[in-house]
Amino acid sequence: MSADELVLKRLSTQQLDALIDAQNEIFADYIIPIRSSREFFAEFMRSVGGKLEDIIVALSGDEIVGYVNPVVDGTEAWIGGLGVVPRMRNQGVGARLMEAAERYAEEEGAEEVLLEVIEGNLAAEKLYERLGYIPRVAYLSAEGNATQFAGFGQPPRRSHLENILALHERSYAGTCWQRRKRCALEESARTCEIYRNDEGFVLLRRVAGTGFIPFLGVDPEHGRKGVGTCLAKFAVNRLWELGTFKIAVYNIDDNDANRRMLDLFDFAVTLKQTEMRKRL
Ligand SMILES: CC(C)(COP(=O)(O)OP(=O)(O)OC[C@H]1O[C@@H](n2cnc3c(N)ncnc32)[C@H](O)[C@@H]1OP(=O)(O)O)[C@@H](O)C(=O)NCCC(=O)NCCS
């Protein structure tokens, strides 16, 4: 079947397993290996505020050969995933899916669409540029070792989701969808230890031998006073206490302060993503 004959439709709930299979085929040769599953995808959807019924699939007969996952929140929309199975690539399917997602977003009231692309994903970069997406800022992922620290000042206190919502809103206001939306914080709060002091907060989690610090925020009013460094030392030390070896951080704004912080902790950048946006 040629690309023009494919039918684009909303995902039905009975197609969820087929979508997961298609994702595993699509992302098998991806820059970072992604292995999807029902649980993985459900957690992802909760964390970004996505709805399964908003996903658009490209069908060849009954078979899913591509999908796009638009998420709308007020006047902004975000593309939570786009993919086409290898044998159907470079025939315009990706562009058709993106155009359908933009139409849907516009109907829902969005005025702008955002997305992120991993640096070096040339096909996706080319497609988005051709559709009129403009690069805006970059986000970094990095990895380092858990280390024992002493002398990080007064340790932050164990806290709860309700007590960090305002701090999160202030400290993450200008950053990426996957960190600034409240649903992202709520999802992480289900599985993470939460700590805060008067000026900032940090979330951390151990999964097998690996530690994650999904959130570390400082109220902008208290920026540049070493609060972030103290919270980071606390988190790295806590993950060391929990018995992790490696620590991963994702989606950090690529700016001088964060680069200095990564250097200080000897964290190496593993991935850079560019946020692109288009006004509808
Ligand atoms: C990105 C992806 C969705 C594109 O789907 P597609 O159906 O091939 O998209 P289209 O055919 O509409 O457009 C692809 C464009 O990439 C270009 N392209 C393909 N491979 C390329 C490469 N290695 N270098 C540069 N450009 C490339 C094609 O020439 C085409 O551009 P053109 O029409 O201007 O010539 C598909 O490659 C894919 O599923 N990749 C794996 C998952 C992924 O990366 N998703 C996006 C995450 S941000």
The ligand as an SDF file (V2000), in Angstrom:
LIG
                    3D

 48 50  0  0  0  0  0  0  0  0999 V2000
   10.8290   11.2110   11.9680 C   0  0  0  0  0  0  0  0  0  0  0  0
    9.8460   10.3100   11.2160 C   0  0  0  0  0  0  0  0  0  0  0  0
    8.5480   10.2800   12.0040 C   0  0  0  0  0  0  0  0  0  0  0  0
    9.5820   10.8860    9.8340 C   0  0  0  0  0  0  0  0  0  0  0  0
    8.5550   10.1230    9.2150 O   0  0  0  0  0  0  0  0  0  0  0  0
    8.4410   10.0470    7.6110 P   0  0  0  0  0  0  0  0  0  0  0  0
    7.1730    9.4080    7.2660 O   0  0  0  0  0  0  0  0  0  0  0  0
    9.6840    9.4620    7.0680 O   0  0  0  0  0  0  0  0  0  0  0  0
    8.3660   11.6130    7.2940 O   0  0  0  0  0  0  0  0  0  0  0  0
    8.2530   12.3360    5.8760 P   0  0  0  0  0  0  0  0  0  0  0  0
    8.4050   11.3310    4.7970 O   0  0  0  0  0  0  0  0  0  0  0  0
    7.0440   13.1730    5.8930 O   0  0  0  0  0  0  0  0  0  0  0  0
    9.5170   13.3050    5.9270 O   0  0  0  0  0  0  0  0  0  0  0  0
   10.8000   12.8420    6.2780 C   0  0  0  0  0  0  0  0  0  0  0  0
   11.8360   13.8530    5.8430 C   0  0  0  0  0  0  0  0  0  0  0  0
   13.1100   13.5030    6.4180 O   0  0  0  0  0  0  0  0  0  0  0  0
   14.0840   13.4810    5.3960 C   0  0  0  0  0  0  0  0  0  0  0  0
   15.1110   12.5350    5.8200 N   0  0  0  0  0  0  0  0  0  0  0  0
   14.9890   11.2150    5.9980 C   0  0  0  0  0  0  0  0  0  0  0  0
   16.1550   10.6990    6.4290 N   0  0  0  0  0  0  0  0  0  0  0  0
   17.0120   11.7430    6.5300 C   0  0  0  0  0  0  0  0  0  0  0  0
   18.3640   11.8590    6.9180 C   0  0  0  0  0  0  0  0  0  0  0  0
   19.0800   10.8120    7.3260 N   0  0  0  0  0  0  0  0  0  0  0  0
   18.9300   13.0850    6.9030 N   0  0  0  0  0  0  0  0  0  0  0  0
   18.2220   14.1720    6.5370 C   0  0  0  0  0  0  0  0  0  0  0  0
   16.9280   14.1250    6.1370 N   0  0  0  0  0  0  0  0  0  0  0  0
   16.3410   12.9100    6.1460 C   0  0  0  0  0  0  0  0  0  0  0  0
   13.3390   13.0700    4.1890 C   0  0  0  0  0  0  0  0  0  0  0  0
   14.0360   13.4000    3.0180 O   0  0  0  0  0  0  0  0  0  0  0  0
   12.0490   13.8910    4.3550 C   0  0  0  0  0  0  0  0  0  0  0  0
   12.2530   15.2510    4.0210 O   0  0  0  0  0  0  0  0  0  0  0  0
   11.7900   15.8330    2.5680 P   0  0  0  0  0  0  0  0  0  0  0  0
   10.3870   15.3710    2.3570 O   0  0  0  0  0  0  0  0  0  0  0  0
   11.9110   17.3030    2.7280 O   0  0  0  0  0  0  0  0  0  0  0  0
   12.7300   15.2270    1.6100 O   0  0  0  0  0  0  0  0  0  0  0  0
   10.4150    8.8690   11.0420 C   0  0  0  0  0  0  0  0  0  0  0  0
   11.6990    8.9600   10.4850 O   0  0  0  0  0  0  0  0  0  0  0  0
   10.4900    8.0610   12.3230 C   0  0  0  0  0  0  0  0  0  0  0  0
    9.5210    7.4280   12.7270 O   0  0  0  0  0  0  0  0  0  0  0  0
   11.6660    8.0730   12.9940 N   0  0  0  0  0  0  0  0  0  0  0  0
   11.8350    7.3530   14.2540 C   0  0  0  0  0  0  0  0  0  0  0  0
   11.0370    8.0100   15.3810 C   0  0  0  0  0  0  0  0  0  0  0  0
   11.3430    9.4860   15.4860 C   0  0  0  0  0  0  0  0  0  0  0  0
   12.4690    9.9280   15.3120 O   0  0  0  0  0  0  0  0  0  0  0  0
   10.3080   10.2790   15.8280 N   0  0  0  0  0  0  0  0  0  0  0  0
   10.4090   11.7040   15.9950 C   0  0  0  0  0  0  0  0  0  0  0  0
   10.8280   12.0200   17.3750 C   0  0  0  0  0  0  0  0  0  0  0  0
   11.0420   13.7640   17.5890 S   0  0  0  0  0  0  0  0  0  0  0  0
  1  2  1  0
  2  3  1  0
  2  4  1  0
  2 36  1  0
  4  5  1  0
  5  6  1  0
  6  7  2  0
  6  8  1  0
  6  9  1  0
  9 10  1  0
 10 11  2  0
 10 12  1  0
 10 13  1  0
 13 14  1  0
 14 15  1  0
 15 16  1  0
 15 30  1  0
 16 17  1  0
 17 18  1  0
 17 28  1  0
 18 19  1  0
 18 27  1  0
 19 20  2  0
 20 21  1  0
 21 22  1  0
 21 27  2  0
 22 23  1  0
 22 24  2  0
 24 25  1  0
 25 26  2  0
 26 27  1  0
 28 29  1  0
 28 30  1  0
 30 31  1  0
 31 32  1  0
 32 33  2  0
 32 34  1  0
 32 35  1  0
 36 37  1  0
 36 38  1  0
 38 39  2  0
 38 40  1  0
 40 41  1  0
 41 42  1  0
 42 43  1  0
 43 44  2  0
 43 45  1  0
 45 46  1  0
 46 47  1  0
 47 48  1  0
M  END
$$$$
